[in-house]
Amino acid sequence: MTAGFATHAAIDRIGRGLCDTSLPKAEWTHAAHFAAALWLLRHRPGGRAEADMPALIRAYNEATGVANSDSGGYHHSITIASLHVAKRMLHRHPADTPLHVVHAALIAGRAGDRDWLLDHWTRDCLFGVAARRGWVPPDLHPLPA
């Protein structure tokens, strides 16, 4: 299970740190990916999070010395799947629920485990070049509706 963030300020720091590339690389964890996703979904509604997050992650990777290639860095299918799960959890809570509360609920579930995506994709499919470059639907089980 992944550790969470105890305050709104902690989630805000992750979201802003991704956007301005100031987040220390060691803090870009599994939990931080979900924190950033929730923050973007809340602060960039109407599909803007989905449109913005790929470029934000690519820029962040470059700023922290991580190459975006066919074998590392940005992964489109993982990003879109994570946004899907984060959006689903966000919609399960009232609009004024603090993001750290939503985040805690999200990572308390299956998505809190780093290998949650392997419930939906085979390893070969998920970690293939096509899934890294673009959206590849799950080949085992669909994502939760």
QUIBEL-V893599 format. One record per run of one state. SS is the DSSP state (hx for helix, st for strand, lp for the rest). FROM is the first residue (numbers start at 1). LEN is the number of residues. If there is no record, write none. Layout:
ss->SS from->FROM len->LEN
ss->SS from->FROM len->LEN
//
This chain:
ss->lp from->1 len->7
ss->hx from->8 len->12
ss->lp from->20 len->5
ss->hx from->25 len->3
ss->lp from->28 len->2
ss->hx from->30 len->14
ss->lp from->44 len->4
ss->hx from->48 len->16
ss->lp from->64 len->12
ss->hx from->76 len->16
ss->lp from->92 len->7
ss->hx from->99 len->10
ss->lp from->109 len->1
ss->hx from->110 len->3
ss->lp from->113 len->3
ss->hx from->116 len->4
ss->lp from->120 len->3
ss->hx from->123 len->4
ss->lp from->127 len->2
ss->hx from->129 len->5
ss->lp from->134 len->12
//
